[in-house]
Amino acid sequence: MTQYRESGFRAVPRGRLTRLSAFGRLAGGVAGGMLAEGARRLASGERPHLNDLILTPGNAARLADRLSHLRGAAMKLGQMISMDAGDFLPAELSAILARLRDQAQRMPPSQLDRVLKQEWGADWRRRFRHFEATPIAAASIGQVHRATLPDGRVLAIKVQYPGVADSIDADVDNVATLLRISNLLPATIDLAPLLAEAKRQLADETDYLREGRELRRFGELLGKDARYVVPCLEESFTTARVLAMSFVEGLPIETLAEAAQADRDLAMTALIELVLRELFAFGVMQTDPNFANYRWQPETNRLVLLDFGAVRPVPTETTDAYRRLIEAGLARDLDTVRETAVQTGFLGQAAAVAHRPAIDRIVAAIDAAMNREGPFDFGDRAFAPLVREEVKALLADRAAWHVPPTDTLFVQRKVSGTALLAARLKAKVAVRELAAAAIRQPGDATSTPKLRED
């Protein structure tokens, strides 16, 4: 497919060969950047390490630009493994991939029109009073348009990029190959389970009929709680590649950074409580912590929830693991916290043995911060430098690197992303009290509404 730009838009590459060639150009560009950087450093008398040559600003830009051009699974996987909140992957990799969070590009209108003709028929425009061709949001798998129906109702229409569903397996494998040849991950790390789960998760996210069912499910789960707003599904316009829902007004959640402290605290208390309910009561969790998935209504103090493609069940063993960790943390039994982290797969046995003093200092620092008087102040990062320094030693020991169970990894990504947002907003939340209530009065996961699968 010929690649072109149309008034600032960028067409989505289709076809396996086209997308494979894009990865080939990326690899070639990274290799060229390495050679240039290596020559420069040698000329100045340095003896650079391989990682120093790979992790340059130029190569970071090449990787982010190419993956954002490809969109689909390539970009989504980059976002998924970007642990910028300080999770399980090395900081160098996070720094490169974090650029993908807000770098999605838009389809040209001509490509959009072809997709909608395939989904709705050649006369699809007649079904609307107005359809805005310029998207109001663009992400890794689709872009969102505002449209007005003849009766005046306003919809948000999410349109999937063409070809992304068919390219998932190849894109995931190609990204994994890039990680391997970059030498950023040691050969001892078994990525196979995580990659297999990533393919399954991405396949789920490209099924907009499934997302529509999850949208309805969360609407039912939260329908009686006035703190949350979930859009209503518009089934007559929803297909496997187009998702239609009611348009809900709201400001980007990050705008709360300039709001009063009470408003910031209120919003993050609602969001943290929702995460705890997903984990301990609902038995399902929306695992994508992207800030764009939330809006805030200042006039009503309500949290608007968007994008349910990444909803996944939370296994009982994962829920139990978090409950045991919280119980140990609330009891301030730091030895049990460390032991439970190993038993449940949060922490690798090799790291726990080789770096026990560092791990104990990390646990103690977090415990001290969590047990200060009053609500937990996410804006007070006094403990962060100490934790960051201790983590450096763990990351330097590649033999001790560990990938947690995939279900834990997805849940922890949501937990960490939520904490990152709370830190961005400098919110103060009674986290200990919320966590204690969540594990003391867990809901019945079997009460989750059962929805039709058709």
C-alpha positions as CSV (number, residue, x, y, z in Angstrom):
1,M,0.0,0.0,0.0
2,T,1.3,3.4,-0.9
3,Q,2.0,5.5,2.2
4,Y,0.9,9.1,2.1
5,R,-0.1,12.1,4.1
6,E,-3.3,14.0,3.7
7,S,-3.6,17.4,5.5
8,G,-1.6,16.2,8.5
9,F,-3.2,12.7,8.6
10,R,-1.2,9.5,8.1
11,A,-2.6,6.4,6.5
12,V,-2.4,3.1,8.4
13,P,-0.2,0.6,6.7
14,R,-2.1,-2.6,5.7
15,G,-0.9,-6.0,4.8
16,R,1.8,-8.2,6.4
17,L,4.5,-7.4,3.9
18,T,4.0,-3.7,4.2
19,R,4.1,-3.8,8.0
20,L,7.1,-6.1,8.0
21,S,9.0,-3.7,5.8
22,A,8.2,-0.9,8.2
23,F,9.8,-3.0,11.0
24,G,12.8,-3.6,8.6
25,R,13.2,0.1,8.1
26,L,13.0,0.7,11.8
27,A,15.7,-1.9,12.5
28,G,17.9,-0.3,9.8
29,G,17.4,3.2,11.2
30,V,18.3,2.0,14.7
31,A,21.4,0.3,13.4
32,G,22.4,3.4,11.5
33,G,21.9,5.5,14.6
34,M,24.0,3.1,16.6
35,L,26.9,3.3,14.1
36,A,26.8,7.1,14.0
37,E,26.7,7.4,17.8
38,G,29.4,4.8,18.2
39,A,31.7,6.6,15.7
40,R,31.1,9.9,17.5
41,R,31.9,8.4,20.9
42,L,35.0,6.6,19.8
43,A,36.2,9.8,18.1
44,S,35.9,11.5,21.5
45,G,37.9,8.8,23.2
46,E,35.0,6.9,24.8
47,R,34.4,3.2,24.8
48,P,30.6,3.0,24.8
49,H,28.5,0.0,25.8
50,L,26.0,-1.5,23.5
51,N,23.0,-0.2,25.5
52,D,24.5,3.3,25.3
53,L,24.4,3.1,21.5
54,I,20.8,1.8,21.4
55,L,19.2,4.1,24.0
56,T,19.9,7.4,22.2
57,P,17.3,10.2,21.7
58,G,17.5,9.6,18.0
59,N,16.7,5.9,18.3
60,A,13.9,6.6,20.8
61,A,12.4,9.0,18.3
62,R,12.7,6.4,15.5
63,L,11.0,3.7,17.5
64,A,8.2,5.9,18.8
65,D,7.5,7.4,15.3
66,R,7.5,4.1,13.5
67,L,5.3,2.3,16.0
68,S,2.9,5.2,16.2
69,H,2.7,5.1,12.3
70,L,1.9,1.4,12.4
71,R,-0.6,1.8,15.2
72,G,-2.6,-1.3,16.0
73,A,-0.8,-4.1,18.0
74,A,2.6,-2.6,17.4
75,M,1.8,0.6,19.1
76,K,-0.4,-1.0,21.7
77,L,2.2,-3.5,22.8
78,G,4.7,-0.6,23.1
79,Q,2.3,1.1,25.4
80,M,1.5,-2.0,27.4
81,I,5.1,-2.7,28.2
82,S,5.9,0.9,29.0
83,M,6.1,0.7,32.8
84,D,6.7,4.4,33.3
85,A,5.1,4.2,36.7
86,G,8.0,2.2,38.0
87,D,6.9,-1.4,37.7
88,F,8.8,-4.5,36.4
89,L,10.7,-3.6,33.3
90,P,14.0,-1.6,33.1
91,A,13.9,2.2,33.1
92,E,15.7,2.5,29.8
93,L,13.0,0.6,28.0
94,S,10.3,2.5,29.7
95,A,11.9,5.8,28.7
96,I,11.7,4.9,25.0
97,L,8.3,3.4,25.0
98,A,6.6,6.0,27.2
99,R,6.7,8.3,24.2
100,L,3.9,6.2,22.6
101,R,1.2,7.2,25.1
102,D,0.2,10.3,23.3
103,Q,1.6,9.9,19.9
104,A,-1.2,8.3,17.9
105,Q,-1.7,9.6,14.3
106,R,-5.0,9.9,12.5
107,M,-6.4,8.2,9.4
108,P,-6.9,10.4,6.3
109,P,-10.6,11.1,5.6
110,S,-10.5,9.0,2.5
111,Q,-9.3,5.9,4.4
112,L,-11.9,6.6,7.1
113,D,-14.7,6.8,4.4
114,R,-13.6,3.4,3.0
115,V,-13.8,1.8,6.5
116,L,-17.3,3.2,7.2
117,K,-18.6,2.2,3.8
118,Q,-17.5,-1.4,4.5
119,E,-19.2,-1.3,7.9
120,W,-22.4,0.8,7.3
121,G,-22.9,0.8,3.5
122,A,-22.2,3.3,0.8
123,D,-24.9,5.8,1.9
124,W,-23.8,5.9,5.6
125,R,-23.7,9.7,5.7
126,R,-27.5,9.8,5.2
127,R,-27.9,8.3,8.7
128,F,-26.5,11.4,10.4
129,R,-27.4,15.0,10.6
130,H,-23.7,15.7,10.9
131,F,-20.5,13.6,11.1
132,E,-17.2,15.3,12.1
133,A,-14.5,13.9,9.8
134,T,-11.7,15.2,12.1
135,P,-11.4,12.8,15.1
136,I,-11.7,14.2,18.6
137,A,-9.3,11.5,19.8
138,A,-6.9,9.0,18.3
139,A,-5.3,6.0,20.0
140,S,-3.5,2.8,19.1
141,I,-6.4,0.7,17.7
142,G,-8.9,3.3,16.7
143,Q,-10.0,7.0,16.5
144,V,-13.1,8.7,17.8
145,H,-15.5,11.0,15.9
146,R,-18.4,13.0,17.1
147,A,-21.7,12.6,15.2
148,T,-25.2,14.0,15.5
149,L,-28.3,11.9,14.7
150,P,-31.4,13.3,12.9
151,D,-33.2,13.3,16.3
152,G,-30.5,15.5,17.8
153,R,-28.7,12.9,19.9
154,V,-24.9,13.2,19.9
155,L,-22.8,10.1,19.6
156,A,-19.1,9.2,20.0
157,I,-18.1,6.9,17.2
158,K,-14.9,4.8,17.6
159,V,-13.6,3.6,14.3
160,Q,-11.0,0.8,14.2
161,Y,-7.9,1.3,12.0
162,P,-8.0,-1.0,9.0
163,G,-6.0,-4.2,9.2
164,V,-5.0,-4.0,12.8
165,A,-6.9,-7.1,13.9
166,D,-5.3,-9.2,11.2
167,S,-1.8,-7.9,12.0
168,I,-1.8,-8.7,15.8
169,D,0.3,-11.9,15.8
170,A,2.9,-10.6,13.3
171,D,3.2,-7.2,15.0
172,V,3.6,-8.7,18.5
173,D,6.3,-11.1,17.2
174,N,8.1,-8.3,15.4
175,V,8.1,-6.1,18.5
176,A,9.4,-9.0,20.6
177,T,12.2,-9.5,18.0
178,L,13.2,-5.9,18.3
179,L,13.4,-6.2,22.1
180,R,15.6,-9.3,21.7
181,I,18.1,-7.9,19.2
182,S,18.3,-4.6,21.1
183,N,19.8,-6.5,24.1
184,L,17.6,-4.7,26.4
185,L,16.2,-7.9,27.8
186,P,18.4,-10.8,29.0
187,A,18.0,-14.2,27.3
188,T,17.0,-15.7,30.6
189,I,13.6,-13.8,30.5
190,D,10.9,-16.0,29.1
191,L,8.6,-13.6,27.3
192,A,6.5,-16.3,25.6
193,P,3.6,-16.4,28.2
194,L,3.4,-12.6,28.2
195,L,3.5,-12.3,24.4
196,A,0.8,-15.0,24.1
197,E,-1.4,-13.1,26.6
198,A,-0.7,-9.9,24.8
199,K,-2.0,-11.4,21.5
200,R,-5.1,-12.6,23.2
201,Q,-5.7,-9.3,25.0
202,L,-5.2,-7.3,21.7
203,A,-7.5,-9.6,19.9
204,D,-10.2,-8.8,22.5
205,E,-9.6,-5.1,22.2
206,T,-10.1,-5.2,18.4
207,D,-13.6,-6.8,18.9
208,Y,-15.8,-3.8,19.3
209,L,-18.9,-6.0,19.8
210,R,-17.2,-7.4,22.9
211,E,-16.3,-3.9,24.1
212,G,-19.9,-2.9,23.7
213,R,-20.9,-5.8,26.0
214,E,-18.3,-4.6,28.6
215,L,-19.6,-1.1,28.2
216,R,-23.1,-2.3,29.1
217,R,-21.7,-4.5,31.9
218,F,-20.0,-1.5,33.7
219,G,-23.0,0.6,33.1
220,E,-25.0,-1.9,35.1
221,L,-22.4,-2.3,37.8
222,L,-22.0,1.4,38.4
223,G,-25.5,2.6,37.4
224,K,-26.6,3.3,41.0
225,D,-23.4,5.1,42.0
226,A,-23.8,8.8,41.1
227,R,-20.0,9.4,41.2
228,Y,-19.5,7.7,37.9
229,V,-20.8,8.2,34.3
230,V,-20.6,5.4,31.8
231,P,-21.8,6.2,28.2
232,C,-24.7,4.2,26.8
233,L,-24.1,1.8,23.9
234,E,-25.8,2.6,20.6
235,E,-26.2,-0.9,19.2
236,S,-27.7,0.1,15.8
237,F,-24.4,1.6,14.8
238,T,-22.1,-0.8,16.5
239,T,-20.2,-3.5,14.5
240,A,-17.0,-5.5,15.1
241,R,-15.0,-2.5,13.8
242,V,-17.2,0.4,14.8
243,L,-18.3,1.2,18.4
244,A,-21.1,3.8,18.9
245,M,-22.0,5.3,22.3
246,S,-23.6,8.4,23.7
247,F,-21.3,11.4,23.7
248,V,-20.6,12.5,27.3
249,E,-19.2,15.9,28.1
250,G,-16.2,16.1,30.3
251,L,-12.7,17.7,30.7
252,P,-9.5,15.7,30.4
253,I,-8.7,14.3,33.9
254,E,-5.3,16.0,33.9
255,T,-7.0,19.4,34.0
256,L,-7.7,18.7,37.6
257,A,-4.1,19.5,38.3
258,E,-5.2,23.2,38.4
259,A,-8.4,22.5,40.5
260,A,-8.9,22.9,44.2
261,Q,-7.3,20.2,46.4
262,A,-10.8,19.0,47.5
263,D,-11.7,18.3,43.9
264,R,-8.5,16.4,43.1
265,D,-8.9,14.3,46.3
266,L,-12.6,13.6,45.4
267,A,-11.8,12.4,41.9
268,M,-8.9,10.2,42.9
269,T,-10.8,8.7,45.8
270,A,-13.5,7.7,43.4
271,L,-11.0,6.2,40.9
272,I,-9.0,4.3,43.6
273,E,-12.2,3.0,45.1
274,L,-13.2,1.8,41.6
275,V,-10.0,-0.1,41.1
276,L,-10.5,-1.8,44.5
277,R,-14.0,-2.7,43.6
278,E,-12.9,-4.1,40.3
279,L,-10.3,-6.2,42.0
280,F,-12.2,-7.4,45.1
281,A,-15.9,-7.1,44.2
282,F,-16.6,-7.2,40.4
283,G,-14.1,-9.9,39.4
284,V,-13.4,-7.9,36.2
285,M,-11.1,-5.0,35.6
286,Q,-10.5,-2.4,32.9
287,T,-6.8,-2.8,32.8
288,D,-5.7,0.1,30.6
289,P,-4.6,3.1,32.9
290,N,-4.3,5.6,30.0
291,F,-5.3,9.0,31.3
292,A,-7.4,9.6,28.2
293,N,-9.8,6.9,29.4
294,Y,-11.1,9.3,32.1
295,R,-12.9,12.6,32.0
296,W,-14.1,14.9,34.8
297,Q,-17.3,16.8,35.1
298,P,-16.6,19.8,37.4
299,E,-20.2,20.9,37.6
300,T,-21.4,17.5,38.9
301,N,-18.1,16.2,40.4
302,R,-18.5,13.0,38.5
303,L,-15.9,10.7,36.9
304,V,-16.6,9.8,33.2
305,L,-15.3,6.3,32.3
306,L,-14.3,5.7,28.6
307,D,-12.9,2.7,26.7
308,F,-13.7,-0.8,27.9
309,G,-11.7,-2.7,25.4
310,A,-9.1,-3.8,28.0
311,V,-11.6,-5.3,30.4
312,R,-10.5,-8.8,31.5
313,P,-11.5,-11.2,34.3
314,V,-9.4,-11.1,37.5
315,P,-8.7,-14.7,38.6
316,T,-9.4,-15.6,42.2
317,E,-5.7,-16.4,42.9
318,T,-4.8,-12.9,41.7
319,T,-7.4,-11.3,44.0
320,D,-6.1,-13.5,46.9
321,A,-2.5,-12.4,46.2
322,Y,-3.4,-8.7,46.5
323,R,-5.5,-9.4,49.6
324,R,-2.6,-11.1,51.3
325,L,-0.2,-8.3,50.4
326,I,-2.7,-5.7,51.7
327,E,-3.3,-7.6,54.9
328,A,0.5,-7.8,55.6
329,G,0.9,-4.1,54.7
330,L,-1.9,-3.0,57.0
331,A,-0.4,-5.1,59.8
332,R,3.0,-3.5,59.0
333,D,4.5,-7.0,59.0
334,L,7.3,-6.2,56.6
335,D,8.8,-9.7,56.5
336,T,5.4,-11.1,55.5
337,V,5.1,-8.4,52.8
338,R,8.4,-9.6,51.3
339,E,7.6,-13.3,51.6
340,T,4.2,-12.8,50.1
341,A,5.6,-10.8,47.2
342,V,7.8,-13.8,46.4
343,Q,5.1,-16.5,46.9
344,T,2.6,-14.7,44.7
345,G,5.1,-13.9,41.9
346,F,5.3,-10.1,42.4
347,L,9.0,-10.5,43.2
348,G,11.4,-13.1,41.8
349,Q,13.1,-15.6,44.2
350,A,16.5,-14.8,42.7
351,A,16.1,-11.1,43.4
352,A,14.8,-11.7,46.9
353,V,17.9,-13.8,47.8
354,A,20.5,-11.7,46.1
355,H,19.1,-8.3,47.1
356,R,17.3,-8.8,50.3
357,P,18.7,-5.8,52.1
358,A,17.8,-3.5,49.2
359,I,14.3,-5.0,49.0
360,D,13.8,-4.6,52.8
361,R,14.8,-1.0,52.5
362,I,12.3,-0.4,49.7
363,V,9.5,-2.1,51.6
364,A,10.4,-0.1,54.8
365,A,10.4,3.2,52.8
366,I,7.0,2.5,51.3
367,D,5.6,1.4,54.7
368,A,6.8,4.6,56.4
369,A,5.2,6.7,53.7
370,M,1.9,4.9,53.8
371,N,1.7,5.2,57.6
372,R,2.1,8.9,58.0
373,E,-0.6,10.8,59.8
374,G,-3.7,11.5,57.7
375,P,-4.5,10.6,54.1
376,F,-1.7,9.4,51.8
377,D,-0.2,12.4,50.0
378,F,0.6,11.2,46.5
379,G,2.3,14.6,45.8
380,D,4.9,14.0,48.6
381,R,7.5,11.9,46.8
382,A,10.1,12.1,49.5
383,F,10.5,8.4,49.6
384,A,10.8,8.1,45.8
385,P,14.6,8.9,45.5
386,L,15.5,6.3,48.0
387,V,13.4,3.6,46.2
388,R,14.8,4.7,42.8
389,E,18.4,4.2,44.0
390,E,17.7,0.8,45.5
391,V,15.9,-0.3,42.4
392,K,18.9,0.7,40.2
393,A,20.9,-2.1,41.9
394,L,18.2,-4.6,41.2
395,L,17.9,-3.6,37.5
396,A,21.7,-3.8,37.1
397,D,21.6,-7.5,38.0
398,R,20.1,-8.9,34.8
399,A,20.2,-12.4,36.3
400,A,17.6,-11.4,38.9
401,W,15.1,-9.9,36.4
402,H,11.6,-11.5,36.7
403,V,8.4,-11.3,34.8
404,P,5.3,-11.7,37.2
405,P,2.3,-13.8,36.2
406,T,0.5,-12.2,33.3
407,D,-2.7,-11.6,35.2
408,T,-0.8,-9.9,38.0
409,L,1.1,-7.8,35.4
410,F,-2.1,-6.5,33.8
411,V,-3.7,-5.7,37.2
412,Q,-0.5,-4.1,38.5
413,R,-0.3,-2.0,35.4
414,K,-3.8,-0.6,36.3
415,V,-2.8,-0.1,39.9
416,S,0.5,1.7,39.0
417,G,-1.1,3.8,36.3
418,T,-3.7,5.0,38.8
419,A,-1.1,5.9,41.3
420,L,0.8,7.8,38.6
421,L,-2.3,9.8,37.9
422,A,-2.8,10.5,41.6
423,A,0.8,11.7,41.8
424,R,0.3,13.9,38.8
425,L,-2.7,15.5,40.5
426,K,-1.0,15.6,43.9
427,A,-4.1,14.1,45.4
428,K,-4.5,13.1,49.1
429,V,-6.5,9.9,49.6
430,A,-7.2,7.7,52.6
431,V,-5.7,4.7,50.8
432,R,-5.2,2.6,53.9
433,E,-8.9,3.0,54.9
434,L,-10.1,2.3,51.4
435,A,-8.0,-0.9,51.1
436,A,-9.0,-2.1,54.5
437,A,-12.7,-1.7,53.6
438,A,-12.2,-3.5,50.3
439,I,-10.7,-6.6,51.7
440,R,-12.9,-6.6,54.8
441,Q,-16.2,-6.6,52.8
442,P,-15.4,-8.1,49.4
443,G,-18.2,-8.3,46.9
444,D,-19.4,-11.5,45.3
445,A,-17.8,-11.7,41.9
446,T,-20.5,-14.1,40.8
447,S,-23.0,-11.2,41.0
448,T,-21.3,-9.6,38.0
449,P,-24.1,-9.1,35.4
450,K,-24.2,-11.9,32.8
451,L,-24.5,-10.4,29.4
452,R,-25.4,-11.9,26.0
453,E,-22.5,-13.1,24.0
454,D,-24.1,-12.3,20.6
